[in-house]
């Protein structure tokens, strides 16, 4: 399939206060045409501003350092204790700003996960459910031991995991079919189970086969 996912630029979607997203990859200067396999947003130089690392196929990874003017309004927290569970995995950090409270659960390293298991890690492809105001996001990540497909309610911002893949698999090809013979369907594919990690957990050859399936039927949106 030489025309599939070939020479597509990076996307950078910024969330807006109304729950919508705006594409700014070209303005941010990150619209590389390499074939990406994952990305991570991280403060590499500890200046309080988030940088971007993108892993590519066949060419070296790319790093973009944020050079915007710093608001100098940030905090770095590292938990450590002398007893078991040195890094305090499972702890919840709360930051209060007036009447607002930000919460973050320390989940790195838990059950083979290096990213919060209640959040998206390395989104790879997505589709929008017309008529339902819902964005569906599929992962291709090393941050979660089991990649997942998520739905995001664009009105409330709530995030729900709707599918988890076997070990070493990739969630991909999420597509929305709004009307097939009077019903709507969400299609998804699970690629190469046990193919990227956890090969030792494979019990039978059949478990390594890819899956193609759908969720539905849904009522056709008016």
C-alpha positions as a LaTeX table, in Angstrom:
\begin{tabular}{lrrr}
\hline
Residue & $x$ (\AA) & $y$ (\AA) & $z$ (\AA) \\
\hline
Unk1 & 0.00 & 0.00 & 0.00 \\
Unk2 & 2.41 & 2.73 & $-1.12$ \\
Unk3 & $-0.22$ & 5.46 & $-0.70$ \\
Unk4 & $-1.17$ & 4.51 & 2.89 \\
Unk5 & 0.11 & 6.88 & 5.60 \\
Unk6 & 2.95 & 7.95 & 3.32 \\
Unk7 & 4.52 & 11.41 & 3.53 \\
Unk8 & 1.92 & 12.84 & 5.91 \\
Unk9 & 3.06 & 15.83 & 8.00 \\
Unk10 & 3.05 & 15.79 & 11.79 \\
Unk11 & $-0.10$ & 17.12 & 13.42 \\
Unk12 & $-0.20$ & 19.28 & 16.54 \\
Unk13 & $-3.73$ & 19.72 & 17.90 \\
Unk14 & $-4.26$ & 22.35 & 20.59 \\
Unk15 & $-7.33$ & 22.00 & 22.81 \\
Unk16 & $-9.57$ & 25.05 & 23.04 \\
Unk17 & $-11.79$ & 26.19 & 25.90 \\
Unk18 & $-14.90$ & 25.12 & 23.96 \\
Unk19 & $-13.66$ & 21.51 & 23.70 \\
Unk20 & $-12.61$ & 21.79 & 20.06 \\
Unk21 & $-9.08$ & 21.34 & 18.63 \\
Unk22 & $-7.08$ & 23.57 & 16.31 \\
Unk23 & $-4.32$ & 22.27 & 13.99 \\
Unk24 & $-1.08$ & 24.27 & 14.49 \\
Unk25 & 1.62 & 21.81 & 13.37 \\
Unk26 & 2.66 & 24.04 & 10.46 \\
Unk27 & 2.77 & 27.20 & 12.60 \\
Unk28 & 4.80 & 25.44 & 15.30 \\
Unk29 & 7.32 & 24.26 & 12.70 \\
Unk30 & 6.99 & 20.55 & 13.48 \\
Unk31 & 5.30 & 19.43 & 10.24 \\
Unk32 & 8.01 & 16.91 & 9.38 \\
Unk33 & 7.24 & 14.52 & 6.50 \\
Unk34 & 8.96 & 11.49 & 8.03 \\
Unk35 & 6.98 & 8.38 & 8.98 \\
Unk36 & 6.30 & 8.66 & 12.69 \\
Unk37 & 5.87 & 5.84 & 15.20 \\
Unk38 & 5.18 & 7.82 & 18.37 \\
Unk39 & 5.74 & 11.07 & 20.21 \\
Unk40 & 6.25 & 12.31 & 23.74 \\
Unk41 & 5.72 & 15.77 & 25.21 \\
Unk42 & 8.27 & 16.38 & 27.95 \\
Unk43 & 10.25 & 19.22 & 29.54 \\
Unk44 & 13.71 & 18.15 & 28.38 \\
Unk45 & 15.72 & 21.08 & 29.71 \\
Unk46 & 13.69 & 21.73 & 32.89 \\
Unk47 & 12.71 & 25.29 & 31.99 \\
Unk48 & 9.01 & 24.81 & 32.68 \\
Unk49 & 8.05 & 24.61 & 28.99 \\
Unk50 & 7.08 & 21.41 & 27.20 \\
Unk51 & 9.27 & 20.13 & 24.37 \\
Unk52 & 8.45 & 17.49 & 21.77 \\
Unk53 & 10.24 & 14.24 & 20.84 \\
Unk54 & 9.08 & 12.29 & 17.77 \\
Unk55 & 10.28 & 8.76 & 16.96 \\
Unk56 & 10.43 & 7.95 & 13.23 \\
Unk57 & 10.85 & 4.84 & 11.14 \\
Unk58 & 14.15 & 4.45 & 9.24 \\
Unk59 & 15.48 & 7.88 & 10.24 \\
Unk60 & 16.65 & 9.31 & 13.59 \\
Unk61 & 14.24 & 10.73 & 16.13 \\
Unk62 & 13.46 & 14.44 & 15.97 \\
Unk63 & 13.45 & 16.86 & 18.92 \\
Unk64 & 11.76 & 20.25 & 19.01 \\
Unk65 & 12.59 & 22.57 & 21.93 \\
Unk66 & 9.99 & 25.15 & 22.84 \\
Unk67 & 11.41 & 28.67 & 22.64 \\
Unk68 & 8.32 & 30.67 & 23.61 \\
Unk69 & 8.63 & 33.27 & 26.34 \\
Unk70 & 8.35 & 31.48 & 29.69 \\
Unk71 & 5.56 & 32.51 & 32.05 \\
Unk72 & 7.79 & 31.37 & 34.95 \\
Unk73 & 4.63 & 29.88 & 36.39 \\
Unk74 & 5.42 & 26.20 & 36.87 \\
Unk75 & 6.43 & 23.67 & 39.49 \\
Unk76 & 8.42 & 20.43 & 39.37 \\
Unk77 & 7.61 & 17.65 & 41.86 \\
Unk78 & 9.52 & 14.42 & 42.44 \\
Unk79 & 8.31 & 12.00 & 45.09 \\
Unk80 & 10.77 & 9.73 & 46.89 \\
Unk81 & 10.66 & 7.68 & 50.06 \\
Unk82 & 13.09 & 5.42 & 51.88 \\
Unk83 & 10.82 & 2.39 & 52.24 \\
Unk84 & 9.34 & 0.09 & 49.61 \\
Unk85 & 7.77 & 1.75 & 46.57 \\
Unk86 & 10.62 & 4.27 & 46.42 \\
Unk87 & 8.96 & 6.45 & 43.77 \\
Unk88 & 5.57 & 6.52 & 45.54 \\
Unk89 & 3.72 & 4.88 & 42.64 \\
Unk90 & $-0.02$ & 5.26 & 43.18 \\
Unk91 & 0.26 & 8.58 & 45.00 \\
Unk92 & $-1.97$ & 11.50 & 44.01 \\
Unk93 & $-0.49$ & 14.98 & 43.76 \\
Unk94 & $-2.84$ & 17.95 & 44.16 \\
Unk95 & $-1.93$ & 21.51 & 43.21 \\
Unk96 & $-4.37$ & 24.19 & 44.36 \\
Unk97 & $-4.63$ & 27.49 & 42.47 \\
Unk98 & $-7.32$ & 29.60 & 44.10 \\
Unk99 & $-10.56$ & 27.67 & 43.66 \\
Unk100 & $-9.01$ & 25.28 & 41.11 \\
Unk101 & $-7.40$ & 21.93 & 41.92 \\
Unk102 & $-5.12$ & 19.99 & 39.54 \\
Unk103 & $-4.64$ & 16.29 & 40.28 \\
Unk104 & $-2.12$ & 13.83 & 38.89 \\
Unk105 & $-1.68$ & 10.19 & 39.82 \\
Unk106 & 1.87 & 8.84 & 39.85 \\
Unk107 & 1.48 & 5.74 & 37.67 \\
Unk108 & 4.86 & 5.38 & 35.94 \\
Unk109 & 6.27 & 1.88 & 36.15 \\
Unk110 & 3.02 & 0.29 & 37.33 \\
Unk111 & 2.31 & $-3.06$ & 35.65 \\
Unk112 & 4.75 & $-2.29$ & 32.84 \\
Unk113 & 3.27 & 1.15 & 32.14 \\
Unk114 & 5.40 & 4.27 & 31.97 \\
Unk115 & 2.44 & 6.58 & 31.24 \\
Unk116 & $-0.68$ & 7.20 & 33.29 \\
Unk117 & $-3.06$ & 4.32 & 32.55 \\
Unk118 & $-6.04$ & 6.68 & 32.79 \\
Unk119 & $-4.74$ & 8.97 & 30.03 \\
Unk120 & $-3.86$ & 8.70 & 26.33 \\
Unk121 & $-0.28$ & 7.77 & 25.43 \\
Unk122 & 1.14 & 8.40 & 21.93 \\
Unk123 & $-2.07$ & 8.89 & 19.91 \\
Unk124 & $-1.55$ & 7.44 & 16.44 \\
Unk125 & $-4.83$ & 7.84 & 14.52 \\
Unk126 & $-8.30$ & 9.17 & 15.15 \\
Unk127 & $-11.79$ & 9.60 & 13.76 \\
Unk128 & $-14.70$ & 11.90 & 14.59 \\
Unk129 & $-18.15$ & 10.47 & 15.27 \\
Unk130 & $-20.39$ & 12.81 & 13.31 \\
Unk131 & $-23.68$ & 13.40 & 15.05 \\
Unk132 & $-22.29$ & 12.25 & 18.41 \\
Unk133 & $-19.75$ & 15.07 & 19.01 \\
Unk134 & $-17.19$ & 12.44 & 20.00 \\
Unk135 & $-13.53$ & 12.03 & 19.03 \\
Unk136 & $-12.09$ & 8.49 & 18.96 \\
Unk137 & $-8.32$ & 8.12 & 19.44 \\
Unk138 & $-6.19$ & 4.98 & 18.91 \\
Unk139 & $-2.76$ & 4.50 & 20.51 \\
Unk140 & 0.52 & 3.17 & 19.19 \\
Unk141 & 2.61 & 3.46 & 22.31 \\
Unk142 & 5.32 & 1.91 & 24.44 \\
Unk143 & 4.00 & 3.87 & 27.44 \\
Unk144 & 1.10 & 1.46 & 28.02 \\
Unk145 & 1.64 & $-2.27$ & 28.11 \\
Unk146 & $-1.75$ & $-2.66$ & 26.43 \\
Unk147 & $-2.51$ & $-0.05$ & 23.77 \\
Unk148 & $-6.02$ & 1.35 & 23.94 \\
Unk149 & $-8.71$ & 3.12 & 21.95 \\
Unk150 & $-10.36$ & 6.06 & 23.70 \\
Unk151 & $-13.45$ & 8.18 & 23.16 \\
Unk152 & $-13.52$ & 11.85 & 24.14 \\
Unk153 & $-16.82$ & 13.64 & 24.66 \\
Unk154 & $-16.15$ & 17.02 & 23.04 \\
Unk155 & $-18.82$ & 18.74 & 25.11 \\
Unk156 & $-17.63$ & 17.63 & 28.55 \\
Unk157 & $-14.01$ & 16.64 & 27.83 \\
Unk158 & $-14.55$ & 13.27 & 29.54 \\
Unk159 & $-12.30$ & 10.43 & 28.39 \\
Unk160 & $-13.38$ & 6.77 & 28.23 \\
Unk161 & $-11.31$ & 3.70 & 27.33 \\
Unk162 & $-13.45$ & 1.63 & 24.95 \\
Unk163 & $-10.96$ & $-1.05$ & 23.83 \\
Unk164 & $-7.65$ & $-2.52$ & 25.01 \\
Unk165 & $-5.31$ & $-4.57$ & 22.82 \\
Unk166 & $-3.28$ & $-7.70$ & 23.68 \\
Unk167 & 0.37 & $-7.35$ & 24.67 \\
Unk168 & 2.69 & $-5.95$ & 22.01 \\
Unk169 & $-0.15$ & $-4.90$ & 19.69 \\
Unk170 & $-1.07$ & $-1.58$ & 18.08 \\
Unk171 & $-4.56$ & $-0.07$ & 17.91 \\
Unk172 & $-5.18$ & 1.43 & 14.49 \\
Unk173 & $-7.56$ & 2.12 & 11.59 \\
Unk174 & $-10.40$ & 3.61 & 13.62 \\
Unk175 & $-13.09$ & 4.58 & 11.09 \\
Unk176 & $-16.64$ & 5.81 & 11.55 \\
Unk177 & $-19.41$ & 4.71 & 9.22 \\
Unk178 & $-22.38$ & 7.00 & 9.99 \\
Unk179 & $-25.01$ & 5.11 & 8.00 \\
Unk180 & $-24.80$ & 1.52 & 6.78 \\
Unk181 & $-28.27$ & 0.21 & 6.02 \\
Unk182 & $-29.80$ & 2.42 & 8.69 \\
Unk183 & $-27.17$ & 1.92 & 11.42 \\
Unk184 & $-23.81$ & 3.49 & 12.35 \\
Unk185 & $-20.63$ & 1.52 & 13.14 \\
Unk186 & $-17.15$ & 2.18 & 14.53 \\
Unk187 & $-14.43$ & 0.02 & 12.95 \\
Unk188 & $-11.04$ & $-0.76$ & 14.51 \\
Unk189 & $-8.00$ & $-2.95$ & 13.86 \\
Unk190 & $-5.56$ & $-4.62$ & 16.29 \\
Unk191 & $-2.20$ & $-5.14$ & 14.58 \\
Unk192 & 0.59 & $-7.65$ & 15.35 \\
Unk193 & $-0.29$ & $-8.89$ & 18.87 \\
Unk194 & 2.91 & $-9.83$ & 20.76 \\
Unk195 & 4.85 & $-8.43$ & 17.79 \\
Unk196 & 6.60 & $-5.42$ & 19.34 \\
Unk197 & 6.93 & $-6.51$ & 23.00 \\
Unk198 & 6.07 & $-9.40$ & 25.31 \\
Unk199 & 6.85 & $-12.11$ & 22.75 \\
Unk200 & 7.52 & $-14.46$ & 25.68 \\
Unk201 & 3.86 & $-14.27$ & 26.72 \\
Unk202 & 2.62 & $-15.71$ & 23.41 \\
Unk203 & 1.05 & $-19.12$ & 24.08 \\
Unk204 & $-0.25$ & $-20.21$ & 20.66 \\
Unk205 & 0.37 & $-18.92$ & 17.09 \\
Unk206 & $-3.31$ & $-17.97$ & 16.78 \\
Unk207 & $-2.88$ & $-15.34$ & 19.50 \\
Unk208 & $-0.50$ & $-13.42$ & 17.21 \\
Unk209 & $-3.09$ & $-12.92$ & 14.48 \\
Unk210 & $-4.46$ & $-9.43$ & 13.78 \\
Unk211 & $-8.07$ & $-8.54$ & 14.52 \\
Unk212 & $-10.55$ & $-6.51$ & 12.49 \\
Unk213 & $-13.83$ & $-5.68$ & 14.16 \\
Unk214 & $-16.51$ & $-3.13$ & 14.84 \\
Unk215 & $-18.51$ & $-1.58$ & 17.67 \\
Unk216 & $-22.21$ & $-1.10$ & 17.05 \\
Unk217 & $-24.76$ & $-0.83$ & 15.73 \\
Unk218 & $-25.46$ & 2.77 & 16.79 \\
Unk219 & $-28.57$ & 4.75 & 15.88 \\
Unk220 & $-27.99$ & 6.96 & 12.87 \\
Unk221 & $-27.61$ & 10.55 & 14.08 \\
Unk222 & $-30.26$ & 12.94 & 12.87 \\
\hline
\end{tabular}
